[in-house]
Amino acid sequence: MSLIPVTILTGFLGSGKTTLLKRVLTEAHGQKIAVIENEFGEENIDNDILVTDSKEQIVQMSNGCICCTIREDLRATLQDLAARRRKGELAFDRIVIETTGVADPGPVAQTFFMDEEIAESYLIDSIITLVDAKHAAQQLNDRQEARRQVGFADQIFLSKTDLVEAGETDALIHRLKHMNPRAPIKAVHFGEVSIAEVLDLRGFNLNAKLDIDPDFLKEEDDHDHDHGHHGHDHDHDHDHEHGEHCSHPSHQHGGHGHHHHQDDDVKSFVYRAERPFDPAKLEDFLGAIVNIYGPRMLRYKGVLDMKGTERKVIFQGVHQLMGSDLGPQWTEGEKRMSKMVFIGIDLPKDIFMQGLEQCLA
């Protein structure tokens, strides 16, 4: 049987997740979707749709979807759903998991990577983060979990852009791109985003495409030519003492004048090389950094030119878990180069860059 695709929906409180889910659960879109809801959110779907006092945690909807609230463990719920689907007790083609407003989607995503039994039935498709444009600046300044959710996303939907000035939306998009240059950002109106834009995004595919926002790349290049390390790397001496949970309050200066140096602790950087990597060196180095910085590494991906193979090597990961695979062959006349993007919390860019440089063949 083919694997069941899973979409993880995360986002700020009030950003419209519930509106989006209600649509999934009631609209005639012809898909059989199981929605799993983590039950301790402030705004639950079930007030409207679900009868919560029944013992049964799974409710069939009129459009063929099912909704299921988790009261215990995600893993157990997933196994139960897969088993019932195999026995023909439940019919669904895919799953959408809503994490609560404050959750870190990392562990949810890791479940699908790491747990062999879960990986036999399910395939993680993408993490979608909903951002409320009206309250985003404040939430990003005040809450590290909001910044993490942005870093994890494969797709960002901005809601409530109609309630703010265009300039404010632009500044917000600029800020989000610096935190996560690999997730496309799309403004949507209250849950009126078409189902096709939410499902089958393949954000976790080990494919040979590494989409990084072109403006972000252009800007990075301009900077590097100006003045080397553009003064961001001032905090690496002391961040080991704090452990990984420190959110560096000193860095959240709100929007001071020009929004360019909104120094969020969730940042991203891109590494590019035109010489091939030495496979053994690179494996050792990536293993070491994931070991040390894994809890602060949200998402990372690379398409690499490795010595000794004519095929592209693709790797990606979430926190400490990393997967890699051989991709397609380098085509004739194609310029062989490696490109990686790292998104994380106060990652020491210079250590990563120098380390990767030393892994080149």
N, C-alpha and C positions, 0 to 999 in steps of 0.2 A: 504493500500500500504506500502511496506517496505520502510524504511528510506533511503535517498540518502547519500552514504558515501562522506565525504569531506576530501581532503588532502590539508594541508597548506604548501606551498613551500616558504622557506625563504632562505636568504643566502647573502654572501658578494657580492658586485659589482664585476663583472668579474669572478664569480665562476662557471658560466655555466648554470645558471637557464634558460636563454633564449634558449640555445642549447637544454636543456632537454625538455622545453615546445614545441619548434618547432617540436621535435620528436614526442611528444604526439599528436600534432595537425596534423601531416602529415603522420605518419607511419601507415602501415596496421596492427594494433594490434587487430582489431575486436571489440574494446570497444568504446561505445559512451560516450565521456568525454566532459564535459563543462569546459572550462578554463576561469577563471575570472581573469582579469588582472587589478591591480591597476595602473592607467594610468600615474602616474608621475615618472616612473622609468627612469633612464638615458638611458637604452637600452630597447627599446620596441620591442615586436615581430612584432607589426603592420607595421613597416617600410617594412618588407619583405612580410608578408602574408596578412595583412588586408588593406582594403580600408577604410581609416579613415574618408573621407569626407562624407560618407553616413550618413543619419540621424539615420539609424538603428544601434544600438550598438551591435547587435548579428550577427555573420557571420558564415555560415555553411561551414565546410571544406569538402574536397572530401572524406575523410575517415569516415565521419559520426560524427566527433567531431564538437563542436561549440565553438566559441571564443567570449568573451564578455568583453568589456572594461568598467570599472566602472568610471563614471564621477561624480556620486554623492555618494550615501550611499550604503555600502555593504549589509545592511539589506534589503533595498528596492530592490536591484538587485536580492538577493536570493529569496525574496518573489515573484518577477515578474517571475523568472525562474521556481519556483515550480508551480505557477499558470498556466503558459503556458504549463508546462509538463502535469498537470492534464487535461487540455483541449485538450491535444493531438496535440498542435501546435508545440511543440519541443520534440525531443526524446533524452534523455541522461540518463546514468546509474549512473554517479558519477560526482563530481566536483573537480577541482584542482584550488586553489586560489593562485596566486602569490602575495606575498607582496613585496613592493619595498625594495631596498637594505638597507634602513635605518629604516624600520618599526619595531616596537615591535610586534611580533605575538600574544602577550597576549590578547589584546582587540579583535582581530579577533577570537581567540579561545573562548573567553568569550561569544561572540555573540551566539555561538552554545549551550553553557551551560545554558545561562541566559534567552534568549529570547524565551518565550513559543511558539510563532508562528513559529519561525525558528526551534525550537527543535521538532515540530510536523512533519516536513518534512525531516530534515537533521540530520546526525549523524557524529560527527567529528571522523575521522579515525586516523590521525596522523599529526604531524608537522615534516617536513623534512628540515634540514638545510644543504645547500651546502657551503663548506669551500674551498677556493682557497689556496692550500698548499703553493704556491709560495709567496703569500703576507700575509698569515695568521698571522705570528708572529707580523708584523707591525700593521695589522688591529686590532688584539686583544689588542695590547698595547695601540693603539690610540683611539679606539672607543668603548664606552660602548655598543652601540647597537649591535656590532658584538659579544661581550661577552654574551649579553642577548640572542641572537639568538641561541648560542650554548647551553645555559642553558635550553631553551625551547624545544630543539629537542627530538623527539622520535627516530630519525635515523639521523646520520650525514654521508654525502657523502663528501669525500675529492677529489677535482679535482686537476689536474696539478701536481700530485705527481711525474710524469716522469720528471718534470723540476727541482726537488730538490734532494739533496743527501739523501740516506736512513736514515742517522743519524738525519737529520733535520726533516724528516717525523716522525721518532720515538719520537723525543722530542715533536713535535706538538701533536701527539696522546696522549702522556703522559699528556700533559697540558690540552687537551680537556677532558680526562677522569676525571681529578680532578674537572673540572667545571661541568661535567655531566657524572656520572658513569652509568646512566641507558640507555643511547642511544648507540646502536651498531655503530661502526665507520667503514666505508668501503671505500677503495680507488676506484675511478671510473675514466674511461677515458672519456674525453669530451662528456658528454651526452650519452655515450654508456652504460647506465645502463638499464637493462631490465625492462620493465614496471612492471613485477611481483615484482620487488624489491622496487617499489615505492608505489604501491597501496595495500590496505588491510593489513596494518601493525598492525592495532588494537592497536595503542599506547595509546588510551584513553579508551580502554575497562576496565571496572572494573573487571579484571580477577585476579585470585589468584596468578598470577606469578609476582614476583617482581625481574626482572633481574637487577642485579647490577654487573658491571664488576668485575670478581673475583680478578684480580690484584689489583684493587682499594681496595677491602675488605682486601686482604692479607696485603697490605701496611698499611692500617689504623690500623690493629691489631698490626703489628710490632711497629708502632709508639706509640700506647697507652701504650704498655709495657715499652717502653724506658723512656719517660719522660712526662707523663700526658698530659698536654694540648699543647704540642709542640709549645709554643711561638707564635701562630698565633693570639691570641685574644687580640691584643694590641689596637684595634681601637674602642672598643665599647663605651668608655666613651664619645667620642665626636661625635659619628655619629648622635645623635639625632638633634644636632643643625643644621646639614647640610640639614635635610630633606632627602627624599629618592633619590633625583636626583644626589647626589654627587657621583662622580666616583673615589674619593680618588686618585688623580694623584700621590700622594706620594707612592702608592703601586705598580705602574707599573714600576718595575725596569728593564724592558726589560729582555733579557736572560742573567742573570749574572752567568757565569761559569756553575755550574751544574744546569740543568733546573728544578731541583726538587722543589725549592721554588719560582716558578713563582707566585708571590702572587697576583693573579687576584681577583677582587672584586666579580666575580661570582664564588661561591664555592659550594661544596656539602658536606653533611655528612650523616652518616647512624646511626640510633638508633636501638639497639636490646635489647629485654628483654625476660627473660624466665619465669617471673611471669605474670599472666594475668592483664589486665587493669581494673580499676573501670570505668564503662561506663560513669557515670555522671561526675566524675572528669575530665576524658579525654575530654569529649565534651566541658566542660567549658574552659579547658586549650587551646584546639585547637581553639575554638571560639575566645578566648582572643588574641592568637598570630596572628591569621589571621587578626584580627581587627587592631592590631598594625603594624605588619610587612608585611601585605598582598601585598602592592605595590612592596615590594622587594622580595616576594616569587614567584619564576617563576614557578616551577613545584614541586609537592610533592606527594608521594604515600606511602601507607602502607598496609600491610597485618597483621591483628591484632588478638591476642588471647584476647577475652573479657570474663570477668566473667559473668556467667549466660547464655551463649549460646554455643552450641556444634558446631556452624558454624564459619568459618573464617569471620572476618569483614574486608571489603576492603574500603579504602577511597583514594581519590586523589583530587588534586585541581590545579588551576591556579590562581595566585594572590589571591584575596579575596574569590573566589568561590570554594566551596568544595562540593564534592558529596560522598555519601557512600552507601554501599550495603552489604547484607549478601552474602557470597560466599559459597563454598561447605563445607561439614562437615569436621572436622578434622578426618582423617582416623585412624583406630585403630593402635596403635604402632607408630603413627607419633608424633614427638616431638612438642609440642605446644609452639610456641614462636612468638613474635611480631617483625616485621622488618619494618622500615620506612626509606625513603630517602627524604631529603630536598635539593632543589637546589635554591639558591637565591643570592641576592647581599648583601654582608657583613651581613649575619644573625649572631646573637650572639649565636654561638653553645652552649656555657655553659648554657645560659638561657633556651634554648630548652631542652638540655639534663637533666638538673636538674628538670625542670618543668615536663617533661615526667616521670622521675623517681618517682616524688611525686604523679603521677596519677595511680601508680600500686596498685592493690588491696592488 
